[in-house]
Amino acid sequence: MFDRALYDRFDKPFDRLGTESLKWDARKDFGNADAIPMWVADMDFATVPEVIEGLTRRAAHGAFGYNISNPRDRQALINWMARRHALGITTDDIMFCPGVVDAIYHCLKALFPSGGKVIVQSPVYGPFYSMVEKAGMELIENPLKRVENVWRMDFEGLEAILKAGADALLMCSPHNPVGRIWTEDELKTVTGLCARYNARIICDEIHADFEMPGFKHRCILSFPEAQNAVQLVSATKTFNLAALRHSAIICKDADVRKKISARLGEVMADVNLYGMLATRLAYENGDNWLDTLLVYLSENRDVFEKALRETGRLLPAHVEGTYLMWVDCGQLGLKGDELNSFFIKTAGVIPNSGSFFGKSSDSFIRLNIATQRSNILAAADRITSAIKAL
């Protein structure tokens, strides 16, 4: 339910300077301490009030010894997935892990101890590449296709790779950086193909809760063909809790869970007291907060996308899910370091370099729109002025 007071709170200037914020306090490392940071994927919003109150109350106790899991931790996630995503899971289906990137690595090592071939659909979040390589597996790219500035999966290419003997598909849903929420038909096709060729799906759904108006995310485990898939989720993106390091691995297949659980036990992948507590409180109390945030983010998207298009030189992808905008800068005639330098030093806006998401994306940037409207408008003005001066 929309909450006007929360909306006004999101819109109010929020000073993160001096809080060891990677996003804001590291700006000088980019060569422009006054630039607007729109790179790393965290939000410039205070989290759910009940989370702040709960963490404060727990900190006041003063003792921080070894902790155990509360049954409410799993139940809060079960209720959230049922309420927000119509996905039924049980306590047995859930394993906790410090982070989604950690979980990708541990799942690969657990399920493919002797190595194998993993498909990624580029451009995609940079650690997909590095975790596959660190796990000792062969990485195979099946690039997304862009049709009229809409990014789509290449099912013909995917089937050819699966048919040749790939072991797993490492998916991103919703997709970072292109901002797609895959449709039900797209997900039916991909789950059907993987089932046909006996390939495991590991699906990063850390942005699952960011559904822009008119779009609906479907969990990979909601498809009958993917009941042995592994679904990775976290409240850290949804509720701006990234520094608290907590995620969940959801799997309905008992044999698969056994392998992953054994791996987590071997590496002592214990979770953080505050991450667990914050996640529980967010899932129990965060519905109105998230509903209101999605309204605010969708308005940010519309304002920023319009401004970038009006430059006549930038082509942003329409954000369906996530709060990250993938921008084609090809008409600027700049790539790689030169493109980054233009945005950081000339425009005064810090982006994520497109090359972080794939070797063929050096004429793209990713921009984070999860900030106050005043920052969105200021960034749009800076970018527009810089392009006019080119």
Secondary structure as GFF3:
##gff-version 3
##sequence-region A 1 390
A	DSSP	alpha_helix	4	11	.	.	.	ID=ss1
A	DSSP	alpha_helix	22	25	.	.	.	ID=ss2
A	DSSP	three_ten_helix	27	30	.	.	.	ID=ss3
A	DSSP	beta_strand	36	37	.	.	.	ID=ss4
A	DSSP	alpha_helix	49	61	.	.	.	ID=ss5
A	DSSP	alpha_helix	71	85	.	.	.	ID=ss6
A	DSSP	three_ten_helix	91	93	.	.	.	ID=ss7
A	DSSP	beta_strand	94	97	.	.	.	ID=ss8
A	DSSP	alpha_helix	100	111	.	.	.	ID=ss9
A	DSSP	beta_strand	117	120	.	.	.	ID=ss10
A	DSSP	alpha_helix	127	134	.	.	.	ID=ss11
A	DSSP	beta_strand	138	141	.	.	.	ID=ss12
A	DSSP	beta_strand	145	147	.	.	.	ID=ss13
A	DSSP	beta_strand	150	152	.	.	.	ID=ss14
A	DSSP	alpha_helix	155	163	.	.	.	ID=ss15
A	DSSP	beta_strand	168	172	.	.	.	ID=ss16
A	DSSP	alpha_helix	184	196	.	.	.	ID=ss17
A	DSSP	beta_strand	200	204	.	.	.	ID=ss18
A	DSSP	three_ten_helix	220	222	.	.	.	ID=ss19
A	DSSP	three_ten_helix	224	226	.	.	.	ID=ss20
A	DSSP	beta_strand	230	233	.	.	.	ID=ss21
A	DSSP	alpha_helix	235	238	.	.	.	ID=ss22
A	DSSP	three_ten_helix	242	244	.	.	.	ID=ss23
A	DSSP	beta_strand	247	250	.	.	.	ID=ss24
A	DSSP	alpha_helix	254	266	.	.	.	ID=ss25
A	DSSP	alpha_helix	273	285	.	.	.	ID=ss26
A	DSSP	alpha_helix	287	310	.	.	.	ID=ss27
A	DSSP	beta_strand	315	316	.	.	.	ID=ss28
A	DSSP	beta_strand	324	328	.	.	.	ID=ss29
A	DSSP	three_ten_helix	330	332	.	.	.	ID=ss30
A	DSSP	alpha_helix	336	341	.	.	.	ID=ss31
A	DSSP	pi_helix	342	347	.	.	.	ID=ss32
A	DSSP	beta_strand	349	350	.	.	.	ID=ss33
A	DSSP	beta_strand	352	353	.	.	.	ID=ss34
A	DSSP	three_ten_helix	354	357	.	.	.	ID=ss35
A	DSSP	beta_strand	364	368	.	.	.	ID=ss36
A	DSSP	alpha_helix	373	388	.	.	.	ID=ss37
###
